[in-house]
């Protein structure tokens, strides 16, 4: 449970840990999904169109979390996206 609580805190979802999924926004659901990955302590996360079904606010929430994870936790993020405004945030392109 400690890993789960820590992961939820890292993505800003600790307050909603007992919330029913149908009460969460799309961005919040994506952040919970990222927390599930973080609980496994990865060195690298691969995301395929992680923001494609989100509204602009949800996209901002998820991108903020990803940036913080990369900078503060030193986790490599491989983000596959069609959104050029997201792609330009990358340190490297392929």
N, C-alpha and C positions, 0 to 999 in steps of 0.2 A: 504493500500500500504506500510505502514511503516513496518509491519510484514514481508511482502514478500521481501522487500529490505534487511531487516536485515537477513532473512533466506538465501537469495542468497549470501550475504556477508559472512555468516558463513561457507558456503561450497565453497567459492572462485569462485562464478559464477556471481558476480555483474556486471562485465564488459560485459558479454554476455546476459544480461537480455532482450535485444530486438532482439537477434539473432533468426533466424528461426530454429526450431528443426532439420531439415534435414542438417543443417550446423554444428551440434554438434557431437562430438565423443560419443561413447558408455559410456565412463566414465563420460563425461560431462552431458549426459542425466540422468545417475543414480544420479549424484550430484544434478541436478535440481529436480528430484523426491524426494530426501531426503530433499531438501529445502521446497518443498510443505508440507511435514510432519512437519518440524520444525516450519512452519508458524502457525501451530495449537498448539504450545507450549506443546508438550508431555513430560512426565517424563520418558517414555520408548518407544523404537522403536524396532519392531520385523522385521528382514530382513530374507527372505528365498531365499538363493542362489543369493544374490544381485550382486555378482561378476562373476557368472558362465558364462555369455556370453561376458565378457570383455577381451580385450587383457591385457598383463601384465602391461602396463602403466596405463590403465583405472582401473585395480584392485588396483594398488598402490594409485591412486588418491582417490578412494572411501574409501579404508582402512585408509588413512591418515585423511580424513574428519571424519570418524567414531571415530577414536582414539581421535581427538581433541574435538569432541562433548562430548565424555564420560569424558574426563579429565577437560575441561574448562567449559562446561555447566552442568556437572553432570547428563547427560542423560544416563539412563540404555540402553545398546544395547544388544539385543538378536540376535545373528548372526548365522543362520543355514547355514552350508557350508560342502562341501565334500573336500575342499582344506585343507590339514593338515597344510600347512605353514600359513594359516589364523587362523586355530583353535588354534595353539600354542600361538597366541597373546592374547587369552582370559585370563581374571582373574580367571574365573571359567568354569568348564566343566560339562555337563550333558549327 
